[in-house]
């Protein structure tokens, strides 16, 4: 983790600390060492769990992992965690922040200027003792509370945009008519001529069709403006007070990642809607189709079970690619 080199030179990837005055050499702390210190400190906090990257063990997919940026006198860390669920994430992140900052500064002498914590995965827990411990000792101000669910853009936004564009058009036309009235410009007056044209109109057949279209458009805009906003994310954890939401795309990626770690799976693709999650698997021929379906279900079901709104799990096994 540390290396003392007489007369050593500074590099862009390392942070160097001067030793006591009169001592010869420098202490070089590598960013990789700080990353390992941060990961070990995070794992010491109850509720933070280790999650491997899957069957291929691709680097950069294991959790927790830390990305370190070294400065001349401080360090910034982006820490990606997997947490046991359910657990009070707000309290857990505070304990991780304290543990990592203290451990890094104690072992390297570098203060942590910024620590960015990202909860990248949630793993179902079988024992909630750690969650009770984290919640029991925390002040009421930091205890987990129910937050507002993410919602889509309100339908009234479209109506407001149409009205705004219409008002801007009226303002431009009114300004044009004013300049014409003051003889600043001398083109044809659109509003005056249009009003006269409308005033001279008599009933014609096409007016009925225009009236019907206008009524339909008006009714549609009223319905859009009054319709409730739809939820864009899926709640995770307790249904009465979820504090984490995932996009359907994130749920599909989670299912695909779990299914992709099963032996015998060649390729995998997941689709998620409001009622079900369908995992499409292409086997590589190493495992029988019936057994492979059971293995994939066992791998995907626990993660899907963390959702507050249940989704039916369907497994589709395709043909082996030749």
WOJOJO-V440423 format. One record per residue. N is the residue number from 1. RES is the residue in three letters. SS is DSSP state (a for helix, b for strand, c for the rest). PSI is psi in whole degrees, -180 to 180 (none if undefined). NEAR is the number of other C-alpha atoms within 10 Angstrom. Layout:
n = (N N)
res = (RES RES)
ss = (SS SS)
psi = (PSI PSI)
near = (NEAR NEAR)
This chain:
n = (1 2 3 4 5 6 7 8 9 10 11 12 13 14 15 16 17 18 19 20 21 22 23 24 25 26 27 28 29 30 31 32 33 34 35 36 37 38 39 40 41 42 43 44 45 46 47 48 49 50 51 52 53 54 55 56 57 58 59 60 61 62 63 64 65 66 67 68 69 70 71 72 73 74 75 76 77 78 79 80 81 82 83 84 85 86 87 88 89 90 91 92 93 94 95 96 97 98 99 100 101 102 103 104 105 106 107 108 109 110 111 112 113 114 115 116 117 118 119 120 121 122 123 124 125 126 127 128 129 130 131 132 133 134 135 136 137 138 139 140 141 142 143 144 145 146 147 148 149 150 151 152 153 154 155 156 157 158 159 160 161 162 163 164 165 166 167 168 169 170 171 172 173 174 175 176 177 178 179 180 181 182 183 184 185 186 187 188 189 190 191 192 193 194 195 196 197 198 199 200 201 202 203 204 205 206 207 208 209 210 211 212 213 214 215 216 217 218 219 220 221 222 223 224 225 226 227 228 229 230 231 232 233 234 235 236 237 238 239 240 241 242 243 244 245 246 247 248 249 250 251 252 253 254 255 256 257 258 259 260 261 262 263 264 265 266 267 268 269 270 271 272 273 274 275 276 277 278 279 280 281 282 283 284 285 286 287 288 289 290 291 292 293 294 295 296 297 298 299 300 301 302 303 304 305 306 307 308 309 310 311 312 313 314 315 316 317 318 319 320 321 322)
res = (UNK UNK UNK UNK UNK UNK UNK UNK UNK UNK UNK UNK UNK UNK UNK UNK UNK UNK UNK UNK UNK UNK UNK UNK UNK UNK UNK UNK UNK UNK UNK UNK UNK UNK UNK UNK UNK UNK UNK UNK UNK UNK UNK UNK UNK UNK UNK UNK UNK UNK UNK UNK UNK UNK UNK UNK UNK UNK UNK UNK UNK UNK UNK UNK UNK UNK UNK UNK UNK UNK UNK UNK UNK UNK UNK UNK UNK UNK UNK UNK UNK UNK UNK UNK UNK UNK UNK UNK UNK UNK UNK UNK UNK UNK UNK UNK UNK UNK UNK UNK UNK UNK UNK UNK UNK UNK UNK UNK UNK UNK UNK UNK UNK UNK UNK UNK UNK UNK UNK UNK UNK UNK UNK UNK UNK UNK UNK UNK UNK UNK UNK UNK UNK UNK UNK UNK UNK UNK UNK UNK UNK UNK UNK UNK UNK UNK UNK UNK UNK UNK UNK UNK UNK UNK UNK UNK UNK UNK UNK UNK UNK UNK UNK UNK UNK UNK UNK UNK UNK UNK UNK UNK UNK UNK UNK UNK UNK UNK UNK UNK UNK UNK UNK UNK UNK UNK UNK UNK UNK UNK UNK UNK UNK UNK UNK UNK UNK UNK UNK UNK UNK UNK UNK UNK UNK UNK UNK UNK UNK UNK UNK UNK UNK UNK UNK UNK UNK UNK UNK UNK UNK UNK UNK UNK UNK UNK UNK UNK UNK UNK UNK UNK UNK UNK UNK UNK UNK UNK UNK UNK UNK UNK UNK UNK UNK UNK UNK UNK UNK UNK UNK UNK UNK UNK UNK UNK UNK UNK UNK UNK UNK UNK UNK UNK UNK UNK UNK UNK UNK UNK UNK UNK UNK UNK UNK UNK UNK UNK UNK UNK UNK UNK UNK UNK UNK UNK UNK UNK UNK UNK UNK UNK UNK UNK UNK UNK UNK UNK UNK UNK UNK UNK UNK UNK UNK UNK UNK UNK UNK UNK UNK UNK UNK UNK UNK UNK UNK UNK UNK UNK UNK UNK)
ss = (c b b b b c c c c c c c c b b b b b c c c c c c c b b b b b a a a a a a a a a a a a a c c c c b b c b c c c c c c c c c c c b c b b b b b b c c c b b b b b b b b b b b b c c c a a a a a a a a a a a a a a a a a a a a c c b b b b b b b b b b b b b b c c c c a a a a a a a a c c c a a a c c c c c c c c b c c c c a a a a a a a a a a a a a a a a a a a a a a a a a a c c c c c c c c a a a a a a a a a a c c c c c a a a a a a a a a a a a a a a a a a a a a a c c c c b c b b b b c c c c c c c b b b b a a a a a a a a a a a a a c c c c b b b b b b b b c c c b b b b b b b b c c c c c a a a a a a a a a a a a a a a a c c b c c c c b b b b b b c c c c c)
psi = (-30 153 125 124 117 128 18 154 152 146 165 -23 -5 157 130 137 128 136 -174 149 133 -18 150 130 176 156 119 121 118 150 -30 -36 -41 -37 -43 -37 -44 -40 -44 -40 -39 -41 -19 -12 124 133 -22 127 162 135 125 166 -1 -164 -42 -10 49 137 146 -4 -11 146 143 156 155 136 120 135 119 136 -179 -34 6 178 145 137 133 117 123 125 155 129 151 135 138 148 154 97 -37 -44 -41 -42 -34 -43 -39 -42 -47 -44 -45 -46 -44 -44 -43 -45 -36 -41 -21 -20 2 123 146 108 -37 134 109 117 127 121 103 -13 152 127 127 136 152 -21 123 26 -41 -38 -40 -37 -41 -38 -35 -38 6 150 159 -27 -24 4 149 134 159 130 164 136 149 134 159 168 137 145 -27 -17 -38 -44 -42 -37 -43 -43 -40 -43 -40 -42 -39 -40 -42 -40 -42 -45 -40 -40 -38 -43 -36 -44 -35 -42 -34 6 30 -39 161 41 -178 142 113 -49 -45 -45 -36 -40 -41 -40 -43 -38 -30 -4 148 164 130 163 -39 -20 -32 -44 -41 -41 -42 -45 -43 -40 -41 -45 -42 -43 -40 -43 -38 -42 -43 -41 -28 -11 142 152 142 152 135 -10 162 126 145 135 -149 137 -29 -26 66 146 2 137 146 143 152 -34 -40 -39 -42 -41 -39 -45 -42 -37 -42 -42 -34 -19 2 133 137 -8 125 -69 157 143 136 137 139 131 -165 -21 -27 161 123 120 117 117 133 112 160 5 0 -22 145 150 -44 -43 -39 -39 -42 -40 -44 -40 -43 -32 -34 -35 -43 -44 -40 -27 -13 -13 140 -35 115 146 135 132 125 136 124 115 121 -165 152 130 132 none)
near = (13 13 12 14 12 11 9 14 10 13 10 8 14 17 21 22 17 11 12 9 6 6 9 13 17 19 19 22 22 19 20 15 15 26 20 17 19 28 21 16 19 30 20 15 19 18 26 25 19 18 17 16 16 15 14 9 11 10 8 12 13 16 22 26 21 24 17 19 17 21 15 11 13 15 21 17 22 17 24 21 26 22 27 23 23 22 26 21 22 15 19 20 21 12 17 25 21 14 18 24 23 17 19 21 15 11 13 19 14 23 16 19 13 14 18 13 16 13 16 12 17 22 19 17 18 9 11 15 12 19 20 12 12 21 19 11 10 12 9 10 7 12 15 17 13 12 10 9 16 16 12 12 13 15 18 18 12 14 18 13 11 13 12 12 12 12 12 12 12 13 12 12 15 14 12 17 20 14 15 15 12 9 10 10 12 11 11 10 15 13 14 10 11 11 10 11 10 9 9 8 8 7 7 8 7 8 11 11 11 11 11 11 12 12 12 12 12 13 12 12 18 14 14 17 17 11 12 14 15 12 13 15 18 22 22 21 21 16 12 9 16 20 21 18 18 16 15 17 15 14 22 20 17 19 28 23 19 21 31 22 19 18 15 20 23 17 15 20 17 21 17 20 13 11 11 13 22 20 24 18 26 19 22 17 15 12 14 11 19 9 11 22 21 11 17 24 19 14 19 23 16 15 18 21 17 19 20 17 15 14 17 14 17 15 18 14 18 14 11 14 10 5)
